[in-house]
Amino acid sequence: MSALTPPCEHSVDSLQQALHQSVFLSAMSAHPGRDLPLCWEQHCKLLPGVAGVQASRVAHWTADEVADFIHSLHGCDEQAKQFKEEQIDGKAFLLLTQRDIVKIMSVKLGPALKIYNSILMFKHAEDNQSAAGNANT
């Protein structure tokens, strides 16, 4: 048995590690993704109910409004019921991390990615609005 890992296996291991870090470790930062270049236009096309909605507006949502939003995400019908049962209003929704959604709420990875990326996009819209406001003053 060779001490060296064959190049093909090493590439697969590196890819798996990078994927794992992007999915699970990004949620450990207080502000994940804010320093990372993200394709917001592309994400808006994939998550149509998110475009232009700011976190300050989401913060005032009731648990029913959060559930309605989650329901509007393709393939997240079950999760909408769960968010409503857990009484997650707009403020609580914005505080969720990807780890909370996957580990605590036991949401499958696909819907969790849609939900968490929506949260990031709401926060990003808020940051962009703040930056634009500061540039105009």
N, C-alpha and C positions, 0 to 999 in steps of 0.2 A: 504494500500500500504506500503510495507516494505521499510525501508531506505537502506537496504542492497541489492546490486545487486546479483542476482543468479550467481553461479560460471560459468555456461555455457555462460551467457551473458557477464560476465566480461572477459572471455577468448577470445570471439569474438571481443570485444571492444579492447583488448590489441593487438590482431593480426592485426586488421584494423589500429590501431594507428602505430604499428611497420611498416606495409607495407607502409602506407602513408609517414612516416618519411624516409624510405629507398628510396622511389621514388622521393619525392619532396624536402626534406630538405637536401639531399646529395649534391644537386646542389648549395646550398647557400655558401658553403665553397669555398675558392679560389682554393684549390687543393683537391677536393672531392675524396675519395676513396684511396688516396695514403697511408694512414695509416691503411687502412682496409685490412685484409687478403682476397684476391680474388683468385679464381681458374682460372688463366689465361689460362692454357691448355684447360680447359673445355670451356671457352669463345672463344678460337681460333677455336675450333671444330664447335661452333655454328655460328661464324662469320669468315668464311674461308678466306676472302680477306684481313684480318687484320694482320695475323701472320707475325711477323718480320718487319713490316713497321714502321719506326720511324717518330716521329713528325717533325723532321728537314726536312725530305723528303716531308711530307704532306704539310708543310708550303710553298713549291714551286709550289703546284698544282694550275692550273687555275680553273676557275669556271666550265669549261667543264669537267675537270678531277675529281673534287669533285662530280659533277652530275653523272659521269660515275661510281664512287665508290658507291654512294648512290644507283644507279640503280642495282649494283651487290649484294646488300643486299636483301635477300628474302623478298618480299612483300613491297618493298619501291619504286616502279616505279613512283607513283604520287609524292612522296617527291623529287625524283631526278629532276623532272621538276621544282618543286618549288625552290629548291636550285639554279638551273640554272637561273631562272627568278629573284631571289633575288641577283644574282651575288656574291654568296658566294664562294670565292676562298679558298685556303688552309689555309692562315693565319686567315681569318675570321672563317673558319670551326673549327679550334683549339680553338678559343676563345668562342665558343658557350657553354652555360650551358644547362643542361637538362631543366631548367625553360624556357630559351629562345626558345628551340625547341618546348616544349609543349604549353607554354602560348603565346609567341609572334608569332611563326610561325604556331600555331594551328595544330601541327602534333599529330595524335592520339598516345596514349601511347605505343602501341606495336612497331610501327616503331621508335618512339622517343627513346625507350630503346635500340634498335639495333644501332641507329645512335650515341647516347651518349656513349654507352659502347665502340663503335669503337673509338671514340675520346679518351676515357680513356685508351684504349689499345695502341693507338699510343703513347700517353704520357708515359705510363708505359714502352714501348719498348725503348723509348728515355732515361728514367731514368735508366733502366737496363744497357743500353749501356754505359752511363756515369759512372755508378758505376763500371762496369767491366774495363773501361778505367782507372779510378782512382786507382783500385786495382792493375793494371799492372804497374803503375808508381812508 
